[in-house]
Amino acid sequence: MLYPLPVVMVSCGDYESKSNIITIAWAGTICTNPAMVSISVKKERYSYDIIKKSGEFVINIVTDRLVYAADWCGVKSGRDYDKFAMMKLTKIRASQLACPMIKESPVNIECKVKEVKELGSHDMFIAEVVNVWADEKYMSKNGKFELNSSGIVTYSHGEYFMLGKKLGKFGYSVKKRKTEGHHD
């Protein structure tokens, strides 16, 4: 019941031959150093065996422009469709992996599986991040990556939402205010 969650499209398979996209809401960062992430996938899903055999996948961040494709890729099976072709998504080569990345995504995270935890309805793939790509159009003049302005999508109780109003930034609740001429 921990919602909202990020929506990601995970690409897997081989760039040259059979590749697939699975939409996942159960994904997240689990470690900073080394950088590690997890995704949880049902064993019945077409991508499950692909990821388990290859030991790699790419997490592609979903924006408002990709939400239709993300939903479609989440309800249709790669057994029956070439999702890249059907959704007119562009395959680009990863630098560390054989599987493709989605060009239209603002962030592509290349991942190598380190462990598979069998949990019940889903198995968790724990993976090390081996490379990250970010679309330069979201870089500010100061070199800051402005991902929050890319239209990031979240998933909550069966519905998709775009990131909205900024409410504060990390540490704002304890930041000291400067007051002129005031002494304690």
LOGUDREN-606985 format. One record per residue (C-alpha): x negated, y negated, z negated. Coordinates in steps of 0.02 Angstrom, whole numbers, plus 32768, in hexadecimal, padded with zeros to 4 digits. Example, Ala and Ser with C-alpha at 12.3 -4.5 7.8 and 13.67 -1.06 7.14 Angstrom:
2
7D9980E17E7A/7D5480357E9B/
END
This chain:
184
800080008000/7F6B7F8C8012/7FA67F16809C/7F7F7EB78108/7EF27F12815F/7E887EE781F6/7EC07F35829A/7E2F7F798301/7E207FD783A3/7D9E80608393/7D4D80948436/7CFD813F8443/7CC381C084C0/7C4981A9854D/7C37810A85B6/7C18816E8656/7CA281F18645/7D2E820485C7/7D488177854C/7DDA814684DF/7E1F80BE846E/7E7880E183CA/7ECD80578367/7EA9805E82AE/7EE37FF78219/7E84805F8199/7DD7801781B6/7D637FB3814A/7CB87F7F810F/7C757FF18086/7BBF7FB98070/7B517F238098/7AA47F6F8094/7A9F7FDB80F9/7B357F948155/7BBA801C8152/7C71802A8182/7CF980AD817C/7D8C80DD81E8/7E12815C81BD/7E5881CA8247/7ED88256824B/7E8F82FC8286/7F1A830C8308/7EE7826C8361/7E8E82818408/7DFE821083D0/7DDE82768332/7D808303838C/7D27828783FE/7CE28225836A/7CBC82C28305/7C5883108395/7BFD827383D0/7BDE822B8323/7BFA81798360/7C7E80F58383/7C92803A839C/7D057FCE8334/7D4F7F4583A3/7DA67EB68348/7E587E918383/7E947DE083A9/7F3F7D9D83D7/7F117DB5848F/7EEE7E6E846E/7F7F7E9983FB/7FED7EE18486/7F5F7F5284C0/7F397F82840B/7FED7FB483ED/7FF780168491/7F53806F846E/7F97809D83C2/803580F28403/7FF6814284A5/7F7C81D484A8/7ED781D68503/7F0282898533/7F82823F85AC/7F3E819385DA/7E9E81378603/7EBC80AC8586/7E34803A85CC/7E8680418679/7F3A8037863C/7F1A7F9E85CF/7EA07F4F864C/7E157F4B85CA/7D617F3B8601/7CE27FBD85CB/7C367F7885A0/7B9E7FDB856D/7B6B7FE784B8/7AB27FD68496/7A9F80638416/7B2D80D98445/7B72813984DA/7C2580FE84BE/7C66805D850C/7C967FBA84B9/7D2D7F4E84E6/7CF37EAD853A/7D927E4E850F/7D747E638453/7D177DD483FC/7CB37E4E838F/7C747EFD83B6/7C267F62832A/7BBD7FF9835F/7BC9808482DD/7B72812C82C0/7BCE81A98254/7B6F81DB81B6/7BF68241815E/7CA782818178/7D11828E80DB/7DA982FF80E9/7E3082A88084/7ED882F380B6/7F44829F813A/7EAA823F8179/7DF0825F817A/7D7D81CE8157/7CEA81B181CB/7C628156816B/7BEB810381E4/7B52809581E7/7B5C7FF7824F/7ACE7FFE82CD/7AF77F628332/7B757ED48338/7BA87E6C83CF/7C037DC583C0/7C4E7D5B844A/7BEA7CBA8459/7C867C528479/7CAC7C5E83BF/7C027C18838B/7C057B668346/7B837AE28371/7B327B0982C9/7B1F7BC282F4/7BAE7BFC8283/7C1D7C8782C6/7CD07C4682BF/7D2A7CEE82C2/7DC07CA88265/7DE87C3B82FC/7DEF7CD18372/7EA37D028349/7E797D9A82DC/7F0C7E1082C2/7F3D7E6D8224/7FB97EFA8207/80377EFD8179/80C37F7B8161/80D97FA1821B/80C57EEE8259/80367E8982A6/80077DDB8267/7F877D5E82A2/7F167D13821E/7F647C6F81E8/7F477BDC8176/7EA27BCB8119/7EC37BC2805D/7E127BAB801E/7D647BF2802F/7CFE7C677FC3/7CCE7C107F1F/7D427B7B7F32/7D987BA37E8C/7CFA7B847E28/7CA97AFA7E8F/7C7C7A627E27/7CC779BD7E5E/7C5879267E69/7C9B78927E08/7C4877E97E09/7C2A77937D63/7C79781D7CFE/7C1578657C6C/7C4978F67BFE/
END
